[in-house]
Amino acid sequence: MGGEGAMMQANQMNKYNKGQLSKRKDRKWSIVGEDQEKPEFNLPGATPEILEKIKQEMKIKNKEIRIKRLILLILFMGVILASLAFVLMF
């Protein structure tokens, strides 16, 4: 059967790559701490009015993006059609 050598090479590379991964748990002296404490944030709650405002802003922004993309598509197609017409004329 063919392919055994390729499979063995792939397995060896997987073992090698796994060995190259960092061992953060082994480095207790590093800057990356093992703190289990959760940071406390005082974030305001999202009210339905704020969520509705964000939703409306996103709808407007998405509509603007859609219009810009449509204009670019039309311009791009116009350039392609014009160049195609120019090539077919000669």
N, C-alpha and C positions, 0 to 999 in steps of 0.2 A: 504494500500500500504506500502511495506517495503522500508526502505532506507531513510526515512525522517530525522531520527536522525543523520545519517551519513552526509547527505547534510547540515544540520544545523551546525554540528560540523565543516565541511569544510568552511562554510561561516564565522563562528566565528573566525577560525584560519586565514582566509584571512584578516579580519578586524584587528585582533591583529598584524599580520605581517606588515600590512600597517602602523599601528601606531608606529611600531618600527623603521621605516625608519628615517634617519636623516633629519632634516629640515634646510638645509643650508641657505635658504633665511631668516629664522628667526634669524640667528646668524650674525648680521652685524659687530660685534666686532671681529670676528674670523680672523684667518690668511688668510683664503680663501676670497679673496676680490671680489668685484663686479665690478672690473675695466672693462670698455667696450672698452678700448683702445687696438688696435691690436699692437703687437710687430713688429718692423720693422726688416726684415732680408734682407741682401744683398747676395742673392744666385745667383750664375752664372746660366745662361740659359743652357739648354741641347741642344747641337748641334747634328745634325744627325750623325756626325762622332763618338761622344762619345756614343750615343745610339747604334750604330752599333757595337762598341767595346764591350759594355756591353752585347749585344745580343750574340756575338761570345763567350765571356767568359762563359756565362750561358749555352750555348750549350755544350761546352767542359766539364764543371762541371757536367751537367746532364748526359752526356755520361759516365763519370767516375763513377758516383753514380750507374747508371744502370748496368755497368759491375761488380761493387763490389756486388751488390745485386744478380746478376745472379750467381756469383761464390759462394756466401754464400748459395744460394738455391741449387746449385748442390752439395755442400759439405753436406748440411743438408739431402738431399734426399739420398746421398750415405751412410750416417750413418744409416738412417732408413732402407734402403734396406739391408745393411750388417747385421744389428741387426735382421731383419726379416728372412734373410737367415740362420743366426746362430740359431734362435729359431726353424725354420722348420727342421734343420738338426737333432735336438735331439728330 
